[in-house]
Amino acid sequence: MKKVTAGRDILGEFAPKFAEVNDDVLFGEVWSREDKLSAKLRSIVTISALISGGNIEQLSYHIEKGKENGITKEEIAEIITHIAFYVGWPKAWSAFNIAKEIYKD
């Protein structure tokens, strides 16, 4: 997994500690534990959690990352369809609009 610097790039000057924890702990330590949980499965869990919480702003990044981690177009459609019944139809619609753009190729 390549080193993530988004926290420092976006929030480094404004919130340096948050940026450090984002980049070094969340992505540097937690996401890198692929011997415990694959990157693909971590992406599925993360995407599901973001949709569930209505955290659409971060969803594009994580659906793109999920695609890089091997989630197919068919799988993302099935994931969103499945969780729609648990998290709400409007959240699923919002997620589908994002996924459709990312998987349009």
N, C-alpha and C positions, 0 to 999 in steps of 0.2 A: 504494500500500500504506500502510495506516495505521501510525502509529508504535507499536511494541511496547514495553510497559513491564513485562511480566511478570517479568523478572529483577529489576528494582528493586522491584516490588511485593512479590514473594515472598522474595527473598534479599538485597535491598538493604542492610539493616543487618547481616546475618550475613556475607555475602560480597560486598561492594560491587564489587570488581574483576570477579568472575565475572558479576555482574548487569550491569555496564557492557558487558562483552564480548558477553554474550548479546543485550542490547538494541541496542547501537550497531553492533557488527561483524556478528554472525550475521544478525540481522533487519534492521538498518539498512543494511548494505553488501552482504552476500552475497545475501539474499533479494530485495533491490531491483534486482538486475541482470537485469531482465526482458528487456532487449535481447539478453542472452546465452542465457537459458533462461527459458521462460515460468513464471509462478507455478504453473500447473497441472502442468507437468512437474516442477518443483521439489517440489511436493507428492507426486507419484507416487514420485519418488526417495526422499524423506524417509520416507514411509510404508513403502516397501519396506525401507529400511535399518533402521527401528525394529522392524519385524516380524522381520527377519532376526536382529537382535541380541537379540530377546526383550525389548525396552524398551517394555513395555506401558504403563507409567505415563504416558509422553508421547504415546502413540498416540491417545487420545481427542482431544486438542487438534489434532493434525495431521490426523486424518481429518476433523474438523469444518472445519479450515482448507482441506483438499483439496476438500471439498464447496463451500465458498465460492469456491474457485478453479476450479470447473467440473467436478470429477470427479463423474460421475453414479453412481447406485446400481448400474447395470449394470456400469460401468467398475470401481468399487471391488470388486465381487464377482469380476470377471474378474482383476483385479490380484492379489487374495488367492489365488484359485484357482491362478493361474499360479505364484506364488512358493512356494506350499505344497510343490511338488515339489523345490524347491531349498533351502528353509529349515527345513522340518519341518511335519508335520501338526498337532501340538499348538499351535505358534505361529500357524498359520493359523486354527485353531479360536478361539483367544483373540482374534485380530484380527476374525474374523467376529462374535463376540459384541459387540464394541465398535461395529463398523460397522453392525450390524443396529439398534442403539439410535439411532445418529446418523441413519440413513436411514429410520427408521420412518414418517416422514410422507409 
